[in-house]
Amino acid sequence: MKDGDRFNKYTVKFNQYAALVHWDHSALRYFFRKGLAPRLKDELARVQEANTLPELRKQVADLDNRYWQRHFERMREQKSSSSSSDNKSKKKDNSSSTSKPNPTSSTSSPSSGNQSGSGKNTSGSSNSSSGNNSKKPYADKLGKDGKLTQAERERRKKFNLCAFCGGNHKIDDCNKRKKAQEARGRAASTSKDDASSSVKEPEK
């Protein structure tokens, strides 16, 4: 008899074999107990074992019934525990799905980036405007026509300064004036060359 077999099935087979042999009750009891499943032998070891074969059959039948009652009880408990665990996992999944962040909240990050970028642009524009607002060094000495003001000419004349650049030398010794004259001369010569090259020969 195996652990998964029922005692009633074992009893039917044992009676069939016992009818074929002519043994006494002590011999039949010995082989009856020897053929029991290990689980039933373990239960018999915990109680006072019956001495006769009919009493032993009744005792083993009770032990087998209690075993199968407990077996089905464990199956029901496992089934209920598995169903409860499944319900808990479903609740966790639902809670996790509801607790996911709104995708619109994540879209606010590019706007912050745009704000930071706009801040950079405003700072850059302010820097450029400040650069444009910075006065040139000779702006207060020149008039609207781009020439020296009367007050500046008188000041340079009073302190014997160069009338061209305001340096501490005469205008004839001014290197800046000489360079400016040379640059004007080169510009005039190149303009003449361009004008002469642009004139076409008359068609014959």
C-alpha positions as CSV (number, residue, x, y, z in Angstrom):
1,M,0.0,0.0,0.0
2,K,1.3,3.4,-0.9
3,D,0.7,6.7,0.9
4,G,-1.7,7.9,-1.8
5,D,-3.8,4.7,-1.7
6,R,-7.1,4.4,0.2
7,F,-7.4,1.9,3.1
8,N,-10.7,0.5,1.8
9,K,-9.0,-0.5,-1.5
10,Y,-6.2,-2.1,0.4
11,T,-8.6,-4.1,2.6
12,V,-10.4,-5.5,-0.5
13,K,-7.2,-6.8,-2.0
14,F,-6.0,-8.2,1.4
15,N,-9.2,-10.2,1.8
16,Q,-8.8,-11.6,-1.7
17,Y,-5.3,-12.9,-0.9
18,A,-6.3,-14.1,2.6
19,A,-9.0,-16.3,1.1
20,L,-6.5,-18.1,-0.9
21,V,-4.3,-19.1,2.0
22,H,-5.2,-20.9,5.2
23,W,-3.3,-18.8,7.8
24,D,-4.2,-18.2,11.4
25,H,-5.2,-14.7,12.7
26,S,-1.8,-13.9,14.0
27,A,-0.1,-14.5,10.7
28,L,-2.8,-12.6,8.8
29,R,-2.4,-9.7,11.3
30,Y,1.4,-9.6,10.8
31,F,1.1,-9.4,7.0
32,F,-1.8,-7.0,7.2
33,R,0.2,-4.5,9.2
34,K,3.3,-5.1,7.1
35,G,1.5,-4.1,3.9
36,L,0.1,-0.8,5.3
37,A,1.2,2.6,3.9
38,P,4.1,4.3,5.8
39,R,1.8,7.1,6.9
40,L,-0.5,4.7,8.7
41,K,2.4,2.9,10.3
42,D,3.6,6.3,11.6
43,E,0.2,6.9,13.1
44,L,0.1,3.5,14.7
45,A,3.5,4.2,16.4
46,R,1.8,7.2,18.2
47,V,-1.1,5.2,19.7
48,Q,-1.7,2.0,21.5
49,E,-1.9,-0.6,18.7
50,A,-4.7,-3.2,18.7
51,N,-3.8,-6.8,19.3
52,T,-6.4,-8.6,17.1
53,L,-6.8,-8.4,13.4
54,P,-10.5,-7.1,13.5
55,E,-9.6,-4.4,16.0
56,L,-6.5,-3.4,14.0
57,R,-8.6,-3.1,10.9
58,K,-11.0,-0.8,12.7
59,Q,-8.2,1.3,14.2
60,V,-6.4,1.7,10.9
61,A,-9.7,2.6,9.2
62,D,-10.2,5.5,11.7
63,L,-6.6,6.7,11.2
64,D,-7.0,6.6,7.4
65,N,-10.3,8.6,7.6
66,R,-8.7,11.3,9.8
67,Y,-5.7,11.4,7.4
68,W,-7.9,12.1,4.4
69,Q,-10.0,14.7,6.3
70,R,-6.9,16.6,7.2
71,H,-5.6,16.2,3.6
72,F,-8.7,17.8,2.1
73,E,-8.7,20.5,4.8
74,R,-5.1,21.5,3.9
75,M,-6.1,21.6,0.2
76,R,-8.9,24.1,1.1
77,E,-6.6,26.2,3.2
78,Q,-4.0,26.4,0.4
79,K,-6.6,27.3,-2.1
80,S,-8.0,30.1,0.0
81,S,-4.5,31.4,0.8
82,S,-3.6,31.4,-2.9
83,S,-6.8,33.2,-3.8
84,S,-6.2,35.8,-1.1
85,S,-2.6,36.3,-2.3
86,D,-3.9,36.8,-5.8
87,N,-6.4,39.4,-4.6
88,K,-3.6,41.2,-2.8
89,S,-1.4,41.2,-5.9
90,K,-4.3,42.6,-8.0
91,K,-4.9,45.3,-5.4
92,K,-1.2,46.2,-5.5
93,D,-1.3,46.4,-9.3
94,N,-4.3,48.6,-9.3
95,S,-2.8,50.9,-6.6
96,S,0.4,51.1,-8.6
97,S,-1.4,51.9,-11.8
98,T,-3.4,54.7,-10.0
99,S,-0.3,56.1,-8.4
100,K,1.6,56.6,-11.6
101,P,2.5,60.2,-12.2
102,N,0.3,62.2,-14.6
103,P,2.2,62.5,-18.0
104,T,1.2,66.2,-18.1
105,S,3.4,66.8,-15.1
106,S,6.5,65.5,-16.9
107,T,5.8,67.9,-19.8
108,S,6.5,70.9,-17.5
109,S,10.2,70.2,-17.6
110,P,10.7,71.5,-21.1
111,S,8.9,74.7,-20.2
112,S,11.3,75.1,-17.4
113,G,14.1,74.6,-19.8
114,N,12.6,77.2,-22.1
115,Q,12.3,79.5,-19.2
116,S,16.0,79.0,-18.4
117,G,16.8,79.4,-22.1
118,S,14.8,82.6,-22.2
119,G,16.6,83.8,-19.1
120,K,19.9,83.2,-21.0
121,N,18.5,85.1,-24.0
122,T,17.4,88.0,-21.9
123,S,20.8,88.1,-20.2
124,G,22.5,88.0,-23.6
125,S,20.3,90.8,-24.9
126,S,21.0,92.9,-21.8
127,N,24.7,92.4,-22.3
128,S,24.4,93.4,-26.0
129,S,22.3,96.4,-25.1
130,S,24.8,97.4,-22.4
131,G,27.6,97.0,-25.0
132,N,25.7,99.2,-27.5
133,N,25.1,101.8,-24.8
134,S,28.8,102.0,-23.9
135,K,30.1,105.3,-25.3
136,K,33.0,105.5,-27.6
137,P,36.1,107.3,-26.3
138,Y,35.8,110.2,-28.7
139,A,32.0,110.5,-28.7
140,D,32.0,113.6,-26.4
141,K,34.7,115.3,-28.5
142,L,33.0,114.9,-31.9
143,G,30.0,116.8,-33.2
144,K,27.0,115.5,-35.1
145,D,29.0,116.0,-38.4
146,G,31.8,113.7,-37.1
147,K,34.3,116.6,-36.7
148,L,35.9,118.0,-33.6
149,T,33.8,120.3,-31.6
150,Q,34.9,123.9,-31.2
151,A,35.6,123.4,-27.6
152,E,37.9,120.4,-28.3
153,R,39.8,122.3,-31.0
154,E,40.4,125.2,-28.6
155,R,41.5,122.8,-25.9
156,R,44.1,121.1,-28.1
157,K,45.3,124.4,-29.4
158,K,45.7,125.8,-25.8
159,F,47.7,122.8,-24.6
160,N,49.7,122.4,-27.8
161,L,48.2,119.0,-28.6
162,C,47.9,117.3,-32.0
163,A,44.8,118.6,-33.8
164,F,44.3,115.2,-35.4
165,C,44.6,112.7,-32.6
166,G,45.0,114.8,-29.4
167,G,48.5,113.4,-28.7
168,N,51.4,115.4,-27.2
169,H,53.0,116.3,-30.5
170,K,52.5,118.5,-33.5
171,I,50.2,117.6,-36.2
172,D,53.0,117.3,-38.8
173,D,54.6,114.6,-36.6
174,C,51.4,112.6,-36.1
175,N,51.8,109.0,-37.3
176,K,48.1,108.4,-37.2
177,R,47.4,111.3,-39.6
178,K,50.1,109.9,-42.0
179,K,48.5,106.4,-41.9
180,A,45.1,107.9,-42.5
181,Q,46.3,109.9,-45.5
182,E,48.0,106.8,-47.0
183,A,44.8,104.8,-46.5
184,R,42.8,107.4,-48.3
185,G,45.3,107.5,-51.1
186,R,45.1,103.7,-51.6
187,A,41.3,103.8,-51.5
188,A,41.3,106.5,-54.1
189,S,43.6,104.6,-56.4
190,T,41.7,101.4,-56.2
191,S,38.4,103.2,-56.9
192,K,40.0,104.7,-60.1
193,D,41.2,101.3,-61.2
194,D,37.8,99.8,-60.7
195,A,36.2,102.6,-62.6
196,S,38.6,102.3,-65.6
197,S,38.1,98.5,-65.7
198,S,34.4,98.8,-65.8
199,V,34.4,101.0,-69.0
200,K,33.8,98.8,-72.0
201,E,35.3,99.2,-75.4
202,P,32.9,100.5,-78.1
203,E,31.6,97.8,-80.4
204,K,32.9,98.0,-84.0
